[in-house]
Amino acid sequence: MANSKDNLSKYGKAFIGFDEPSGNAMDSIGGYTGVLNNAPTRVTGWNGKGNGMSFNGSNQYITFNDRIIPTGAKSIRFKLKTTQNSIAALLTQTAGSAYSGTQIYISPSGYLGVVIGKSISGNPIFELFSKTKINDGKWHDILFTWDGTTQTNSVNIYIDDMLNPDNMMTSTEQETLIPTYNLRIGASNTATITYYFNGQLDQIEIYDRVISPISDKYLVQHGSQYKYHDGTSWQSTTPTEENFIIYGMNNLDHITEIQWKELSGDKSLMMWSVFEDKQWAHAVLNKEEFTVKELLGDSSEVLYYTDSDASQIVVETGVDEYSVYDYIGELPTVVAYTESTDDIIVSTTTEPFDIYDEFGDEVEVLYYTDDEAVTEADLILEANWSPIDELEGDFEVVTWTDEALETAQRVLEMKAVPKPQFIKLTNPKRVYGSLDDVFANDISQSYRDEAHYFVSDSDPSKWYIWDNSKQTFVVADNSTEEAILKNGMKYHELNSITDKQWRTWDKQFLNIGVFLKDNPRDTIVSVVESVSYKDYLPRDTTTIKDTSLYILNTTAKIDIEFDGNILKGILSDDDLTRVQYRVLLNGGNYHPSDGSFTELGESPQNIELIIGSKDIKIDDWNTIKVEFQDFFGTTDYWQTSFIGTYSGLMFKDVYGQYFSSEIGEVLQYLDFGVIIAGQTTIEHEIILKNQYGYDVENIHLFAHTSNFPTGMAIEFSENLTPFIPNEELILNKILKNNEEMSFFIRLKTTLGATPDANGTFDIIVRADKA
């Protein structure tokens, strides 16, 4: 059939290629998202290219956020590899024949089955099985088509051979009911028994019409003859459409170098395609030990046969990726000559690595110097690691000193990123006599008091605060952060408890609990330099000193979507550090334009960018990548590929060609030809498509006719038959994203209208966001 690139660019409703590096499966045309359930894995794709998706047959599947497969006419093409010999659902919107929608599955005998479930009568519309078993462990190219009608042999299944259907049938009914469920891949939607798929899928293409099953065909022009190779020898034929279909070669991979050399002199490739609006002619010649020039001569040509406009034909050539080391070896020598005394720097770029990537887990470093002043060598290895990382569970830090109690310093320093902590003494202090005072030296730097205090005895399950109304210590809830902030005492409340009030503390022990909370932006820094207490017997003061807490860094995360050339999302970080991002389009810097990251901003941060059509490749594949990082420089990215198109409310002709871009650039004119005064022209159909990325309403269509000659007017109508003329159209309806609608216009003249050889007008559309 016409190549998938052509079909997808013009007719495709969805393409699921599984070529994302990780995460959800994305539809690159409609922008639908598929959530991976129980982690199906990406593997090497069909023909060894890109990725495919592998399912384990027991619990893995993908659920999409839309039905995707259209109602009525449809074509579904995909690549499949499996050895499964039990029933399994591949693509489904149904739960068997009891529900509406499409289901493609493997029968218990290994045949491919397609069922369109539930007509108005309650029965399946039809069910068709392949004649060929597909569970042989090999990749198969599968195409299912139905024109949505009851015409003879309107339903077809193709397996590998796209010229001859593997099986066909005639549908007795049309499909009118909306599918019951959203699309699921790899498992059925049945509530009681789920039929899981065990195997691999790749390159799922979905259309709302029957696409041609006839492949692009090739002949080789050699002198005045047109030839094809049948696997044994070169054969001659005439370049008619019928002979292209029967004898033309699907590709040139089977022709060997020796067979090419049998055709002496210059040769030309001729390609035939049934595709009505061919955009790409692609021939790959990739053989060893000879060049394209040696094969085709000094003046080779690529000839292309089509019934449509050939002005957009693109011929692509390519080579395998290579690096400079393929030419200069693995150990190049760089020689530089200069009369300057400045240092010469030669740099190379590699992916980040460390010493262990090069030398393994155990490394010995030998150090030599002839500097007699050097007495020792220092090796510094920097890593985000601490010996504390090796300790599992709770642990204690024990210090020993022989210094006197009045001079000993017990200081514990901890470096970490801020995380709220509730700190208490490991061993409660015994109270001798009665308490006189407890004092917290709180030197926090913040716009509000975040440190909160509780007291307890030897029982860690009960924590107390002073209740002024009851003039006693009462039990307070400190089980959650919210409870601590609500119930805990601030340092001035703790310090204001009088000696008389402390004497009501009748416990034998005293424990102090301190809740500390910082933030990464340093607007809240909780510092308790010391907490001391006195009783009515002389005792040394116990001090908690120089304690700082920081929370461990977490990677920033992004929730983003790209629809209708609009990039929207939310960039956030669980530890509330500031975040920044940049956008790359087709490998180049897009936002900011210099390739830098945006300024660090508060988390969460909204992202909304409109990608203009002038920046993308229209009707071709584009790649957009969003790299993002947090305050600490931890970086991640999100990426998707899409077919470039215009954004906004777009006017198209019945062949799908745009009249103008979203910025008013004229792509083609609607030509009424010569108009005779006193006549009304034929009606022209114009298609209005919503490519904003969101639904619109209150659509208003009118014409700007300042360049009209006198005696001429434009008339609008929602329908062709009957054509009800209006000076403008106001449509009280919602036009959904990617939805199309048609309207009709004609020109009306009066006798004696002023002649004008270049009369023009503009059609204007306005709408509100729904």
C-alpha positions, 0 to 999 in steps of 0.5 A: 500500500502507499507507505505509512508515512503518506497515509498517516500524514493525510488520513491517520487518526492515531499512531502508537509506535512505542518509541518513547524512551520510558513512561506512558505510551503516546499517540503521536497524531491525536495526542492520546495517552496510554497508561502502562499497567504492571509494567509491560516492557519495551523491546526491539521493534519490528524490522529491528527498528525503534521499540515495540511493546512486550506483554507477559500474558498474565497481567500486563496491558495499556489503557488509553484515555479515549476510544480512538478506534472510530465508529463505522469505516476504519482501517487498523494496521499493526505489527505482531509477534507471538506464540500464544495458542490461547485466546488473547485480546490485542486491541479492544473497546469492547467486552466481547460481543455483548458490548459495542466497539471493535475487538481484535484478538487471537483465537484459541487455535492461533488465528486472528479474529476481528469482531464488531460488537453489538448492533442495534439488534443486540447481536454482533455486527460481524466476526471474521477470522484469518485463514492463516495462523499467526502464532508462529513466533515471527513478525507479521504485518497485519491490516484490517479494513472495513468501509462501514457499508454492507457492500460485497466483501466490504470486510478484509484481513491482510496478513503480510501479503497486502495484494491478496486478502487472507480472508474477507466477508460481507457485513450485513449491518452498519455500525452506529453505536458509540464504543462502550469502553476506551481503547485497551491494548494487550488485554480484554475489558471483560469484568469477570475473565480477562484475556491477556496477550503474550507477545509483542506489538508495534506500529499501530496505525488507526484510520477512519477510512479504508486505506489502499492495500497496494504497496508502492511498486518499483521498476528499473529502467535500463536503456529503453526497457523496464525490468524487475527481478523475480529472484532468479533473473531480470524480466522485462515488462511495459510500464502500465499501471496493471504491470506495476501492480503485478510485476513491480517490486515492493522493495529492492532488498532482494537484489544482490550486487552481482545481479545489479552489475548484470545491468550495464550502464546507467539505470533509473528507478521508477516508482508507482503509487496508488496514493492520491497525494504522494509526498515522499519517494524513498529508495534506500540502497544499502549494500557493502563494497560499492557506492550508489554512483558505482551502481547507478552511474554518474547521472542517475535519476529517480523517476516517479509516476503519480496522478497528482501534483508532483511539486512536493516530492521529496527524495531522501538519501542517507548513510549510517551514523558514524563518528570521527573515530571511524576515520582516525582510529581509537588513539588519535594524535592531536598536533598543534602549532602556535607562536603564542605562549598561551596554553593549548586546550584540546577537549572532547565530549563524552557522556558522564562517567566516573572512575569505577566505570573505567576500572571496576569496583576496586581501584588502586591509585599510584602517585609519583612526584619528584617534588621533594617538598611533597610528603603525602598524596591526597585522593579526593573522590566526590560522590553523593554518599555518606557512611550513614547510608550503609546503616539500616534502621535506627542508630545512635551516635555515642561520644566519649571524652575525658574532659571535665563536664564543665568544659566538654563540648558535645556537638553533633553536626548533620548535613542534609537537605531540609525535612521536617523532624521531631527530635527528642532526647534519647534518654530522658533526664531525671528530675531531682527535687522539683523543676525550676525552669526550662529555657529554649534558646531558639534563634530561628530565622523565619517570618513565622515560628515553625519550631514547636515544643512538647515535654514528656517523662519516660513514657514516649507515647504521651507528650504534654503542653502547658494549658493556661486555662486549666493551669496544668500540663495536659496530653497533646496529640503530636502524631502528625505534622498538622497536629504538631503545628496545632497543639505544640508550644512555641519557644516563647510559650515554653520559656514563659512557664513560671517556676511555680507552674513547673513545680506542678510537673510531678514526673521523675523524668523530663524529656523535651521534644522539638519539631523543626521545619526548614525550607529549601529557599531559606525563608524558614530556618529553624535553629535551636541553639540549646535547651536547658533546665534547672531544678532545686538541686544543683545539676549540670545543664544538658544542652542540644547545640548546633543542630541543623536539618535538611531534607534529602533531594527528590527529582522534580516531576512534570505533568505535561501534554502537547495538543494542537501545537500547545504545550501545557503542563505543571512542573513541580517538586515534592520537596518544594525547591525552585524549578526551571526548564527549557524546551528543545524543538527538533534538536534545536533551542526553542525556549529560551532561544539561547538554550539556557534554562528559565529562571528558577521559579516557585514550585509548582510552576505552570507551563504553556507555550504555543508552538508556531507553524513557522517553527515546525516541519509541516506534515512531517515528524517533529520532536519536542523535548522538555528538560527540567531540573530543580534547585539542586540541578537534578535533571530529567526530561519529557519528550514526544514526537508529532506530525507538524500541522497548523494551529487554530481554526483552519480552512481546508479544501475537500482534498485536505489542503489548507488555504492559509496558515494560522498567521494568514500566510496564503497557501492556496486560493479558492478560485471561482474562475470567470464570473458572468454578471447576473449569474450565481456561481456553483457552491464550493465546500470548505472544511473548517477544522479545530486545531486549537488543542481545545474545544470552541463554541459560538462560531462566527463566519463572515467575509471581508469584501472590501475588494469586491466589485459593485454588484457582487455578494457572497452567500454562506450556507450550512448545507448544500441541499438545500442551500440557504443563503446567509450573509454570514453564519453564526453557529451555536454549536461546539466544535471539539478539538481535531473535529471538522465541519463543512460549510458552503459558499457561492458568489452572486452577481447582478446585471451591470456589475462592475467588471474586475479582473482581480476581485478578492475577498477574505473569509474570517472566523471567530469563536470562543473557548468552550 
